[in-house]
């Protein structure tokens, strides 16, 4: 298969490694590969065109500037791509590298041991695919007129995906995901085709509130299917945190539908820094109102471990780039292990999202009493009638396998 990464920058002071990496990446159908033998040269290339490279593959032990300094300087540039270390690292070095990468606001995807093997590079590119996004992102976005039509015709529709406690097999919460079910075009549009447009046009609150209102009305039907409590989870972007009135508006919708904030989780993606005093005030107000708060896609954005401890989150969601091929990726194993320790110490729930392979589920089995599971392997997002059918089949399964 052709990977989504189109342009890779490889940094190593060994010409032999550069030749091997270029050959392997060509074999794996990466369109463009740039190789350099010094970290300062790599840094200058990224400084000139920071959006040009999907990922930087770098050695650690290099003269003049080593790999850790390069990673730090990439963080200072706010380089948005992935970083892969080409080095044989013992566990303690890997653990420290992961923590330093987070402190430097970089996106460390994993490491490849020397001598470099094609299978290892392929595995890291698959993790990079998860970090970049899916093939659907190439589909065209809606126009302003199409989005306004969808909003005015009440086409913003909730789809549901469960977060399951692996130990008890119970559904702890259900994430509400936005779709446009278009009568005009006879198709269902995924979020990447309209959320960005809604944010650019300052229509994101209209989309969110329509979704929120529909899902809270449908909550009673979902609750009737389960004989134990669970929560609904909704996504907010950091942009929406600039609206200090957002918590009051969400609380009002809940009140009208006879729900309480304690039954709702607000998921905030970390794809943008949460730094302004207004954003922090809104986060605190949501928590004061009684909403649970989840940090979504952790591992791809700008929240470092220290900030994670200081913000009032009740849940962390591990990005799927950390979960993809975790059973054979020592870097992800070390990072996930440390994050689970932090979550337990801070009394937060932790969710592994993007589980798509049985091997990933089997590896995570050892965390089954401290980890929630979410992903296509368990259930794809579904409209209400289909999701209720899934609940029935899930209950039959767990009753037959207690």
C-alpha positions as CSV (number, residue, x, y, z in Angstrom):
1,X,0.0,0.0,0.0
2,X,1.1,3.6,-0.5
3,X,1.5,5.5,2.7
4,X,0.0,8.9,3.3
5,X,3.4,10.5,4.2
6,X,4.5,12.1,0.9
7,X,7.8,13.7,2.0
8,X,10.2,12.4,4.6
9,X,13.4,14.1,5.8
10,X,16.0,11.6,7.0
11,X,18.9,12.8,9.2
12,X,22.0,10.6,10.0
13,X,25.7,11.2,9.9
14,X,26.1,7.7,8.3
15,X,25.9,7.7,4.5
16,X,25.2,4.0,4.6
17,X,22.1,4.5,6.8
18,X,20.9,7.3,4.5
19,X,21.2,5.1,1.4
20,X,19.4,2.2,3.2
21,X,16.6,4.5,4.4
22,X,16.1,6.1,0.9
23,X,15.9,2.6,-0.7
24,X,13.4,1.3,1.9
25,X,11.2,4.4,1.7
26,X,11.2,4.1,-2.1
27,X,10.2,0.5,-1.8
28,X,7.3,1.6,0.5
29,X,6.1,4.1,-2.1
30,X,6.9,7.3,-0.2
31,X,7.0,9.9,-3.0
32,X,9.7,12.2,-1.8
33,X,12.7,11.5,0.5
34,X,15.3,14.1,1.4
35,X,18.4,12.9,3.2
36,X,21.0,15.0,5.0
37,X,24.0,14.1,7.1
38,X,23.8,16.8,9.7
39,X,21.2,18.1,12.2
40,X,21.9,21.8,11.5
41,X,21.2,21.3,7.8
42,X,18.0,19.4,8.6
43,X,16.9,22.2,10.9
44,X,17.5,24.8,8.3
45,X,15.4,22.9,5.7
46,X,12.5,22.6,8.2
47,X,12.8,26.3,9.2
48,X,12.5,27.3,5.5
49,X,9.4,25.1,4.8
50,X,7.9,23.8,8.1
51,X,4.8,22.3,6.4
52,X,6.8,20.6,3.7
53,X,7.9,17.5,5.6
54,X,5.4,15.0,7.0
55,X,8.0,13.5,9.3
56,X,11.7,13.8,10.3
57,X,13.6,10.5,10.9
58,X,16.7,11.3,12.9
59,X,19.6,9.6,14.5
60,X,20.4,10.4,18.1
61,X,24.2,10.3,18.2
62,X,25.6,12.8,15.7
63,X,28.4,15.3,15.9
64,X,27.9,19.1,16.2
65,X,24.2,18.8,17.0
66,X,22.8,15.5,18.3
67,X,19.3,14.2,17.8
68,X,17.9,15.3,21.1
69,X,19.0,18.9,20.4
70,X,17.4,18.7,17.0
71,X,14.2,17.5,18.5
72,X,14.2,20.4,21.0
73,X,14.8,22.9,18.2
74,X,12.1,21.4,16.1
75,X,9.8,21.9,19.1
76,X,10.9,25.6,19.3
77,X,9.9,25.9,15.7
78,X,6.5,24.3,16.5
79,X,7.2,21.8,13.7
80,X,3.8,20.1,13.1
81,X,5.0,16.8,11.6
82,X,5.9,13.5,13.2
83,X,9.4,12.6,14.5
84,X,10.9,9.1,14.4
85,X,14.2,8.3,16.1
86,X,16.6,5.9,14.3
87,X,18.6,4.4,17.1
88,X,18.9,1.4,19.4
89,X,17.7,2.7,22.7
90,X,17.5,1.0,26.1
91,X,14.3,1.4,28.0
92,X,15.4,4.3,30.3
93,X,16.8,6.3,27.3
94,X,13.5,5.8,25.4
95,X,11.5,6.8,28.4
96,X,13.5,10.0,28.8
97,X,13.3,10.7,25.1
98,X,9.5,10.4,25.2
99,X,9.3,12.8,28.2
100,X,11.7,15.3,26.6
101,X,9.8,15.2,23.3
102,X,6.5,16.0,25.1
103,X,8.2,18.9,27.0
104,X,9.4,20.3,23.7
105,X,5.9,20.1,22.1
106,X,7.0,17.7,19.4
107,X,5.2,14.7,18.0
108,X,7.4,11.7,18.6
109,X,5.9,8.8,16.8
110,X,8.4,6.1,17.7
111,X,11.8,4.6,17.1
112,X,13.5,2.3,14.6
113,X,16.4,0.2,15.7
114,X,19.6,-0.3,13.8
115,X,20.3,-2.1,11.5
116,X,17.2,-0.7,9.8
117,X,14.6,-3.2,8.5
118,X,11.9,-2.6,6.0
119,X,9.2,-4.1,8.3
120,X,10.1,-1.7,11.1
121,X,10.0,1.3,8.7
122,X,6.6,0.1,7.4
123,X,5.2,-0.2,10.9
124,X,6.3,3.4,11.8
125,X,4.8,4.7,8.6
126,X,1.5,3.1,9.5
127,X,1.7,4.9,12.9
128,X,2.5,8.1,11.0
129,X,-0.6,7.5,8.8
130,X,-2.7,7.4,12.0
131,X,-1.0,10.7,13.1
132,X,-1.6,12.4,9.7
133,X,-5.2,11.2,9.4
134,X,-7.1,8.9,7.1
135,X,-7.5,8.8,3.3
136,X,-10.9,10.4,3.6
137,X,-9.2,13.7,4.3
138,X,-8.6,14.0,0.5
139,X,-12.4,14.3,-0.1
140,X,-13.6,17.9,-0.8
141,X,-14.9,20.1,1.9
142,X,-18.4,21.5,1.8
143,X,-19.0,25.0,0.6
144,X,-20.4,27.8,2.8
145,X,-23.8,27.5,1.1
146,X,-23.9,23.7,1.6
147,X,-23.0,24.0,5.3
148,X,-25.7,26.7,5.9
149,X,-28.2,24.5,4.1
150,X,-27.3,21.6,6.3
151,X,-27.7,23.7,9.5
152,X,-30.9,25.4,8.5
153,X,-32.4,22.0,7.4
154,X,-31.5,20.3,10.7
155,X,-29.1,17.8,9.0
156,X,-26.4,17.8,11.7
157,X,-26.9,14.3,13.0
158,X,-25.4,12.4,16.0
159,X,-23.6,9.1,15.5
160,X,-22.5,7.1,18.5
161,X,-19.4,5.2,19.5
162,X,-18.9,3.5,22.9
163,X,-16.0,3.6,25.3
164,X,-16.0,0.2,27.0
165,X,-14.4,-0.8,30.2
166,X,-12.4,-3.9,29.3
167,X,-12.5,-5.4,32.7
168,X,-16.2,-5.1,33.4
169,X,-17.2,-5.0,29.7
170,X,-19.6,-2.2,30.6
171,X,-20.1,0.9,28.4
172,X,-18.7,3.7,30.5
173,X,-19.6,6.5,28.1
174,X,-20.7,7.0,24.5
175,X,-19.0,9.6,22.3
176,X,-21.3,11.7,20.1
177,X,-19.8,12.3,16.7
178,X,-21.1,14.9,14.2
179,X,-22.3,13.8,10.7
180,X,-24.2,15.7,8.0
181,X,-26.9,13.3,6.7
182,X,-27.6,15.1,3.5
183,X,-31.0,14.6,1.8
184,X,-29.9,16.9,-1.0
185,X,-26.9,14.8,-2.0
186,X,-28.1,11.4,-0.6
187,X,-24.9,10.8,1.5
188,X,-23.5,11.1,5.0
189,X,-20.6,13.6,5.3
190,X,-17.8,12.9,7.8
191,X,-16.5,15.7,10.1
192,X,-13.3,16.5,8.2
193,X,-15.5,17.7,5.3
194,X,-17.3,20.4,7.4
195,X,-15.9,21.0,10.9
196,X,-12.9,23.1,9.6
197,X,-15.3,25.1,7.3
198,X,-17.6,25.7,10.3
199,X,-14.7,27.0,12.4
200,X,-13.5,29.3,9.6
201,X,-16.9,30.7,9.1
202,X,-17.6,31.1,12.8
203,X,-20.5,28.6,12.5
204,X,-19.0,25.9,14.8
205,X,-21.3,26.8,17.7
206,X,-24.4,26.3,15.6
207,X,-23.1,22.9,14.5
208,X,-22.3,21.9,18.1
209,X,-25.5,23.1,19.7
210,X,-27.6,21.4,17.0
211,X,-25.7,18.1,17.7
212,X,-25.9,18.6,21.5
213,X,-29.7,19.2,21.4
214,X,-30.4,16.1,19.2
215,X,-28.2,13.8,21.2
216,X,-29.5,14.9,24.6
217,X,-33.1,14.2,23.3
218,X,-32.0,10.8,22.1
219,X,-30.2,10.0,25.4
220,X,-33.4,8.7,27.0
221,X,-33.7,6.0,24.3
222,X,-30.1,5.0,24.9
223,X,-30.6,4.9,28.7
224,X,-33.6,2.6,28.3
225,X,-31.4,0.0,26.6
226,X,-28.9,-0.2,29.5
227,X,-29.6,-0.9,33.1
228,X,-26.6,1.0,34.5
229,X,-25.4,4.6,34.3
230,X,-23.2,5.9,31.5
231,X,-22.3,9.3,30.1
232,X,-22.5,11.1,26.7
233,X,-19.3,12.7,25.4
234,X,-19.2,15.7,23.1
235,X,-16.3,17.3,21.3
236,X,-15.3,21.0,21.6
237,X,-12.5,22.6,19.8
238,X,-10.1,25.0,21.6
239,X,-11.6,27.8,19.4
240,X,-14.9,27.3,21.2
241,X,-13.3,27.8,24.6
242,X,-12.9,31.5,23.7
243,X,-16.7,31.8,24.2
244,X,-17.0,32.3,27.9
245,X,-20.8,31.8,27.6
246,X,-20.4,28.3,26.2
247,X,-20.8,26.4,29.5
248,X,-24.1,28.3,30.2
249,X,-25.5,27.5,26.8
250,X,-24.7,23.8,27.1
251,X,-26.1,23.6,30.6
252,X,-29.4,25.2,29.3
253,X,-29.8,22.6,26.6
254,X,-29.3,19.9,29.2
255,X,-31.8,21.5,31.5
256,X,-34.4,21.6,28.7
257,X,-33.9,17.9,28.1
258,X,-33.8,16.9,31.8
259,X,-30.1,16.0,32.0
260,X,-27.4,17.1,34.3
261,X,-23.9,18.2,33.5
262,X,-22.5,15.3,35.5
263,X,-24.0,13.0,32.8
264,X,-21.8,14.7,30.1
265,X,-18.2,14.6,29.2
266,X,-16.7,17.5,27.2
267,X,-13.8,16.3,25.0
268,X,-11.3,19.0,24.1
269,X,-8.8,18.2,21.4
270,X,-5.2,19.2,21.9
271,X,-4.5,20.0,18.2
272,X,-4.1,23.6,19.2
273,X,-2.4,25.0,22.4
274,X,-4.7,25.8,25.3
275,X,-2.9,28.9,26.6
276,X,-5.2,32.0,26.8
277,X,-6.7,33.0,30.1
278,X,-10.1,33.0,28.5
279,X,-9.8,29.4,27.4
280,X,-8.5,28.3,30.8
281,X,-11.4,30.2,32.4
282,X,-13.9,28.4,30.2
283,X,-12.4,25.0,31.0
284,X,-12.6,25.8,34.7
285,X,-16.2,27.0,34.4
286,X,-17.2,23.8,32.6
287,X,-15.8,21.8,35.4
288,X,-17.4,24.1,38.0
289,X,-20.7,23.5,36.2
290,X,-20.2,19.8,36.8
291,X,-19.2,18.6,33.3
292,X,-16.4,16.0,33.1
293,X,-13.5,17.1,30.9
294,X,-11.6,14.8,28.5
295,X,-8.3,15.7,26.8
296,X,-8.8,14.2,23.3
297,X,-6.1,12.9,20.9
298,X,-3.4,13.1,23.6
299,X,0.0,12.5,22.0
300,X,-0.5,14.6,18.9
301,X,-0.7,18.1,20.2
302,X,0.7,20.7,22.5
303,X,-0.2,19.7,26.1
304,X,2.8,18.6,28.1
305,X,2.8,16.3,31.1
306,X,3.1,19.1,33.6
307,X,0.2,21.0,32.1
308,X,-1.8,17.8,32.1
309,X,-1.4,17.6,35.9
310,X,-2.5,21.2,36.4
311,X,-5.6,21.3,34.2
312,X,-8.9,19.9,35.6
313,X,-9.3,17.0,33.2
314,X,-11.1,13.9,34.4
315,X,-10.1,11.8,31.3
316,X,-7.2,11.4,28.9
317,X,-7.8,9.8,25.4
318,X,-4.6,8.3,23.9
319,X,-4.4,9.1,20.2
320,X,-4.6,6.1,17.9
321,X,-1.0,6.8,16.7
322,X,0.1,5.6,20.1
323,X,-2.1,2.5,19.9
324,X,-1.4,1.4,16.3
325,X,0.9,-1.7,16.4
326,X,1.6,-1.1,20.1
327,X,2.2,-4.8,20.6
328,X,5.6,-4.5,18.8
329,X,6.4,-0.8,19.4
330,X,8.5,-0.3,22.5
331,X,8.2,3.5,22.4
332,X,4.4,3.5,22.5
333,X,4.5,0.8,25.3
334,X,6.7,3.0,27.5
335,X,4.7,6.1,26.9
336,X,1.3,4.5,27.4
337,X,2.6,2.8,30.6
338,X,3.7,6.2,32.0
339,X,0.5,7.9,31.0
340,X,-1.6,5.2,32.8
341,X,0.4,5.8,35.9
342,X,-0.2,9.5,35.7
343,X,-3.9,9.0,35.1
344,X,-4.2,6.7,38.1
345,X,-2.3,9.0,40.3
346,X,-4.5,12.0,39.2
347,X,-7.7,9.8,39.5
348,X,-8.5,10.3,35.8
349,X,-10.0,7.8,33.4
350,X,-7.8,6.9,30.4
351,X,-9.1,5.8,27.0
352,X,-7.2,3.9,24.2
353,X,-8.8,5.2,21.0
354,X,-8.4,3.8,17.5
355,X,-8.2,0.1,18.4
356,X,-8.5,-1.6,15.0
357,X,-6.6,-4.9,15.4
358,X,-7.0,-7.9,17.7
359,X,-3.3,-7.8,18.5
360,X,-3.7,-4.3,19.9
361,X,-6.6,-5.4,22.0
362,X,-4.6,-8.4,23.3
363,X,-1.6,-6.3,24.3
364,X,-3.8,-3.8,26.1
365,X,-5.5,-6.7,28.0
366,X,-3.0,-6.3,30.9
367,X,-4.5,-2.8,31.5
368,X,-8.1,-4.0,31.4
369,X,-9.0,-2.8,34.9
370,X,-7.6,0.7,34.3
371,X,-8.2,1.4,30.7
372,X,-11.3,2.1,28.5
373,X,-11.3,0.8,25.0
374,X,-12.7,2.6,21.9
375,X,-12.2,1.9,18.2
376,X,-13.5,0.2,15.1
377,X,-12.7,-3.3,16.4
378,X,-15.3,-2.7,19.1
379,X,-17.8,-0.6,17.2
380,X,-17.7,2.0,14.4
381,X,-19.7,5.2,14.9
382,X,-23.4,4.4,14.2
383,X,-26.6,6.3,13.9
384,X,-29.1,5.7,16.7
385,X,-31.1,2.7,15.4
386,X,-28.0,0.9,14.3
387,X,-26.2,1.7,17.6
388,X,-29.2,0.3,19.6
389,X,-28.9,-2.9,17.6
390,X,-25.2,-3.0,18.5
391,X,-26.0,-2.5,22.2
392,X,-28.2,-5.6,22.0
393,X,-25.6,-7.7,20.3
394,X,-22.9,-6.5,22.8
395,X,-25.1,-7.4,25.8
396,X,-25.8,-10.9,24.3
397,X,-22.1,-11.4,23.8
398,X,-21.1,-10.4,27.4
399,X,-23.9,-12.4,28.9
400,X,-22.7,-15.5,27.0
401,X,-19.1,-14.8,28.0
402,X,-19.3,-13.5,31.6
